[in-house]
Amino acid sequence: MIEERQRAVVSLRSTPSLPKHVRIQFDPVRQAFAVLSPEKVFWPNEISLDILRRCDGRSDVGHIIADLAAEYGAEEDEIASDVTAFLQEWADKLLVKL
């Protein structure tokens, strides 16, 4: 019998981190940062990278949103849904642990 994986759902109290099999690395040829995982390479934009770099396993999603809002001069309410949707998508792909 195959056991189904329970879907982790992002909340403001989640403390996301990158799993051991995922890392961010600079590619000198493309002059861009890549997110490397087994068998896949992702080329995130600057904002996505800013979110992923804050996934340290200590900062919760609420803190990450507040930090990004301060850095980009945005309202937390305006970016909260985008940040949580991004983290949920990456968690569903097993690229972020919640």
MDAnalysis code that builds the backbone (N, CA, C; Angstrom):
import MDAnalysis as mda
import numpy as np

u = mda.Universe.empty(294, n_residues=98, atom_resindex=np.repeat(np.arange(98), 3), trajectory=True)
u.add_TopologyAttr("name", ["N", "CA", "C"] * 98)
u.add_TopologyAttr("resid", np.arange(1, 99))
u.add_TopologyAttr("resname", ["MET", "ILE", "GLU", "GLU", "ARG", "GLN", "ARG", "ALA", "VAL", "VAL", "SER", "LEU", "ARG", "SER", "THR", "PRO", "SER", "LEU", "PRO", "LYS", "HIS", "VAL", "ARG", "ILE", "GLN", "PHE", "ASP", "PRO", "VAL", "ARG", "GLN", "ALA", "PHE", "ALA", "VAL", "LEU", "SER", "PRO", "GLU", "LYS", "VAL", "PHE", "TRP", "PRO", "ASN", "GLU", "ILE", "SER", "LEU", "ASP", "ILE", "LEU", "ARG", "ARG", "CYS", "ASP", "GLY", "ARG", "SER", "ASP", "VAL", "GLY", "HIS", "ILE", "ILE", "ALA", "ASP", "LEU", "ALA", "ALA", "GLU", "TYR", "GLY", "ALA", "GLU", "GLU", "ASP", "GLU", "ILE", "ALA", "SER", "ASP", "VAL", "THR", "ALA", "PHE", "LEU", "GLN", "GLU", "TRP", "ALA", "ASP", "LYS", "LEU", "LEU", "VAL", "LYS", "LEU"])
u.atoms.positions = np.array([
    [0.835, -1.167, 0.000],
    [0.000, 0.000, 0.000],
    [0.890, 1.243, 0.000],
    [0.604, 2.166, -0.900],
    [1.364, 3.407, -0.994],
    [0.694, 4.462, -0.124],
    [1.507, 5.062, 0.736],
    [0.988, 6.089, 1.629],
    [1.055, 7.442, 0.940],
    [-0.062, 8.185, 0.951],
    [-0.083, 9.496, 0.329],
    [0.546, 10.525, 1.255],
    [1.237, 11.461, 0.652],
    [1.873, 12.532, 1.398],
    [0.826, 13.576, 1.746],
    [0.851, 14.010, 2.995],
    [-0.051, 15.065, 3.457],
    [0.466, 16.396, 2.916],
    [-0.399, 17.182, 2.307],
    [-0.004, 18.473, 1.762],
    [0.204, 19.468, 2.897],
    [1.376, 20.074, 2.932],
    [1.655, 21.131, 3.901],
    [1.044, 22.421, 3.376],
    [0.359, 23.145, 4.233],
    [-0.310, 24.379, 3.825],
    [0.376, 25.561, 4.516],
    [0.693, 26.579, 3.728],
    [1.367, 27.772, 4.236],
    [0.436, 28.559, 5.142],
    [0.974, 28.997, 6.266],
    [0.265, 29.934, 7.142],
    [1.273, 31.011, 7.542],
    [0.787, 32.065, 8.173],
    [1.689, 33.139, 8.606],
    [2.675, 32.656, 9.658],
    [2.359, 31.546, 10.315],
    [3.241, 31.005, 11.355],
    [4.205, 29.936, 10.832],
    [4.055, 29.544, 9.565],
    [4.982, 28.573, 8.969],
    [6.389, 29.152, 8.960],
    [7.382, 28.291, 9.168],
    [8.783, 28.713, 9.106],
    [9.459, 27.968, 7.950],
    [9.332, 28.516, 6.746],
    [9.852, 27.803, 5.575],
    [11.375, 27.726, 5.547],
    [11.854, 26.656, 4.936],
    [13.292, 26.469, 4.733],
    [13.486, 25.699, 3.430],
    [14.698, 25.738, 2.933],
    [15.012, 24.955, 1.740],
    [15.457, 23.565, 2.187],
    [14.899, 22.522, 1.573],
    [15.336, 21.171, 1.925],
    [16.808, 20.964, 1.546],
    [17.404, 19.930, 2.093],
    [18.823, 19.649, 1.834],
    [19.117, 19.445, 0.356],
    [18.140, 18.962, -0.396],
    [18.375, 18.683, -1.812],
    [18.184, 19.909, -2.714],
    [17.904, 21.065, -2.141],
    [17.680, 22.293, -2.915],
    [18.702, 23.340, -2.497],
    [19.322, 23.990, -3.485],
    [20.261, 25.057, -3.146],
    [20.214, 26.164, -4.194],
    [20.604, 27.342, -3.750],
    [20.688, 28.503, -4.630],
    [22.152, 28.666, -5.017],
    [22.397, 28.810, -6.327],
    [23.777, 28.910, -6.796],
    [23.850, 29.919, -7.941],
    [24.908, 30.718, -7.940],
    [25.115, 31.693, -9.012],
    [25.708, 31.000, -10.228],
    [25.144, 31.274, -11.409],
    [25.649, 30.725, -12.660],
    [26.410, 31.844, -13.382],
    [27.735, 31.761, -13.433],
    [28.517, 32.827, -14.046],
    [28.265, 32.983, -15.548],
    [27.885, 31.928, -16.222],
    [27.619, 32.001, -17.657],
    [26.382, 32.855, -17.933],
    [25.318, 32.598, -17.205],
    [24.074, 33.359, -17.385],
    [24.033, 34.633, -16.550],
    [25.016, 34.782, -15.648],
    [25.032, 35.928, -14.737],
    [23.709, 36.033, -13.980],
    [23.264, 34.888, -13.488],
    [21.995, 34.819, -12.766],
    [22.069, 33.712, -11.720],
    [21.188, 33.819, -10.723],
    [21.099, 32.784, -9.703],
    [20.119, 31.706, -10.157],
    [20.484, 30.475, -9.886],
    [19.637, 29.330, -10.191],
    [19.284, 28.627, -8.882],
    [18.118, 27.997, -8.869],
    [17.737, 27.132, -7.765],
    [17.874, 25.714, -8.298],
    [18.766, 24.970, -7.668],
    [19.072, 23.613, -8.128],
    [18.411, 22.581, -7.231],
    [17.779, 21.619, -7.872],
    [17.230, 20.462, -7.171],
    [17.529, 19.255, -8.049],
    [17.410, 18.060, -7.507],
    [17.706, 16.889, -8.336],
    [16.890, 16.907, -9.623],
    [17.582, 16.843, -10.731],
    [16.984, 16.746, -12.059],
    [16.308, 18.012, -12.568],
    [16.320, 19.107, -11.795],
    [15.670, 20.334, -12.263],
    [16.480, 21.556, -11.871],
    [16.399, 22.569, -12.733],
    [17.007, 23.864, -12.463],
    [15.924, 24.911, -12.680],
    [15.803, 25.836, -11.742],
    [14.832, 26.914, -11.826],
    [15.584, 28.232, -11.886],
    [15.052, 29.174, -12.647],
    [15.664, 30.491, -12.794],
    [14.705, 31.532, -12.235],
    [14.695, 31.710, -10.915],
    [13.737, 32.638, -10.292],
    [14.101, 34.100, -10.566],
    [13.065, 34.941, -10.560],
    [13.315, 36.376, -10.705],
    [13.826, 36.934, -9.371],
    [14.135, 38.218, -9.350],
    [14.751, 38.842, -8.179],
    [13.867, 38.746, -6.934],
    [12.581, 38.976, -7.080],
    [11.675, 38.928, -5.928],
    [11.555, 37.502, -5.405],
    [11.456, 36.541, -6.297],
    [11.401, 35.135, -5.878],
    [12.657, 34.756, -5.106],
    [13.802, 35.211, -5.592],
    [15.058, 34.950, -4.886],
    [15.051, 35.586, -3.502],
    [14.523, 36.806, -3.408],
    [14.443, 37.472, -2.104],
    [13.582, 36.680, -1.125],
    [12.511, 36.094, -1.614],
    [11.661, 35.261, -0.756],
    [12.429, 34.010, -0.338],
    [13.030, 33.324, -1.310],
    [13.731, 32.069, -1.024],
    [14.909, 32.267, -0.078],
    [15.606, 33.363, -0.204],
    [16.749, 33.625, 0.682],
    [16.305, 33.826, 2.127],
    [15.064, 34.205, 2.320],
    [14.541, 34.402, 3.675],
    [13.983, 33.103, 4.277],
    [13.961, 32.046, 3.501],
    [13.462, 30.744, 3.978],
    [14.591, 30.040, 4.727],
    [14.814, 30.490, 5.961],
    [15.945, 30.002, 6.746],
    [15.538, 29.029, 7.851],
    [14.238, 28.715, 7.948],
    [13.769, 27.802, 8.981],
    [13.597, 28.466, 10.342],
    [13.913, 29.755, 10.433],
    [13.748, 30.497, 11.682],
    [12.693, 31.594, 11.548],
    [12.667, 32.257, 10.396],
    [11.716, 33.345, 10.162],
    [10.378, 32.771, 9.716],
    [9.297, 33.239, 10.360],
    [7.990, 32.762, 9.911],
    [7.517, 33.599, 8.725],
    [6.468, 33.126, 8.062],
    [5.966, 33.771, 6.851],
    [5.540, 35.204, 7.135],
    [4.929, 35.450, 8.278],
    [4.534, 36.810, 8.642],
    [5.725, 37.751, 8.691],
    [6.841, 37.267, 9.261],
    [8.066, 38.071, 9.332],
    [8.648, 38.290, 7.938],
    [8.625, 37.263, 7.111],
    [9.146, 37.377, 5.741],
    [8.346, 38.430, 4.972],
    [7.026, 38.404, 5.118],
    [6.174, 39.385, 4.438],
    [6.493, 40.794, 4.928],
    [6.614, 40.966, 6.242],
    [6.925, 42.284, 6.807],
    [8.285, 42.781, 6.311],
    [9.255, 41.890, 6.259],
    [10.601, 42.235, 5.812],
    [10.596, 42.667, 4.341],
    [9.893, 41.903, 3.504],
    [9.807, 42.236, 2.080],
    [9.057, 43.548, 1.863],
    [7.979, 43.757, 2.615],
    [7.201, 44.992, 2.495],
    [8.072, 46.196, 2.826],
    [8.877, 46.082, 3.869],
    [9.774, 47.177, 4.251],
    [10.831, 47.413, 3.177],
    [11.396, 46.333, 2.655],
    [12.459, 46.463, 1.647],
    [11.942, 47.084, 0.356],
    [10.737, 46.696, -0.057],
    [10.195, 47.161, -1.336],
    [9.244, 48.357, -1.192],
    [9.044, 48.843, 0.020],
    [8.157, 49.975, 0.220],
    [6.719, 49.659, -0.142],
    [6.277, 48.459, 0.189],
    [4.917, 48.014, -0.138],
    [4.131, 47.789, 1.149],
    [2.825, 47.718, 1.015],
    [1.970, 47.381, 2.153],
    [1.975, 45.867, 2.321],
    [2.057, 45.411, 3.570],
    [2.053, 43.968, 3.835],
    [0.822, 43.294, 3.241],
    [-0.355, 43.944, 3.387],
    [-1.600, 43.369, 2.862],
    [-1.536, 43.164, 1.351],
    [-0.800, 44.052, 0.662],
    [-0.722, 43.974, -0.801],
    [0.135, 42.812, -1.286],
    [1.139, 42.436, -0.512],
    [2.045, 41.381, -0.975],
    [1.820, 40.035, -0.301],
    [1.058, 40.013, 0.774],
    [0.888, 38.771, 1.552],
    [0.378, 37.614, 0.700],
    [-0.637, 37.854, -0.120],
    [-1.196, 36.756, -0.911],
    [-0.212, 36.253, -1.964],
    [0.580, 37.165, -2.551],
    [1.577, 36.746, -3.539],
    [2.683, 35.919, -2.896],
    [3.138, 36.344, -1.722],
    [4.216, 35.619, -1.030],
    [3.724, 34.244, -0.597],
    [2.536, 34.178, -0.001],
    [2.037, 32.868, 0.449],
    [1.738, 31.952, -0.738],
    [1.229, 32.512, -1.843],
    [0.966, 31.685, -3.034],
    [2.274, 31.136, -3.606],
    [3.304, 31.973, -3.644],
    [4.615, 31.529, -4.123],
    [5.147, 30.396, -3.242],
    [5.123, 30.608, -1.929],
    [5.631, 29.585, -1.009],
    [4.817, 28.297, -1.099],
    [3.506, 28.416, -1.265],
    [2.670, 27.227, -1.391],
    [3.020, 26.444, -2.648],
    [3.195, 27.162, -3.752],
    [3.553, 26.506, -5.007],
    [4.884, 25.764, -4.880],
    [5.875, 26.412, -4.273],
    [7.181, 25.784, -4.110],
    [7.134, 24.649, -3.093],
    [6.305, 24.763, -2.073],
    [6.140, 23.676, -1.098],
    [5.480, 22.468, -1.774],
    [4.507, 22.733, -2.629],
    [3.827, 21.642, -3.336],
    [4.789, 20.897, -4.261],
    [5.799, 21.593, -4.758],
    [6.814, 20.974, -5.621],
    [7.969, 20.376, -4.809],
    [7.858, 20.434, -3.470],
    [8.876, 19.922, -2.536],
    [10.206, 20.686, -2.641],
    [10.116, 21.973, -3.017],
    [11.301, 22.812, -3.099],
    [11.456, 23.710, -1.876],
    [10.414, 23.793, -1.065],
    [10.436, 24.532, 0.187],
    [9.760, 23.655, 1.240],
    [10.376, 23.552, 2.421],
    [9.760, 22.833, 3.558],
    [9.031, 23.836, 4.421],
    [7.852, 23.455, 4.904],
    [7.070, 24.345, 5.797],
    [7.102, 23.833, 7.216],
])
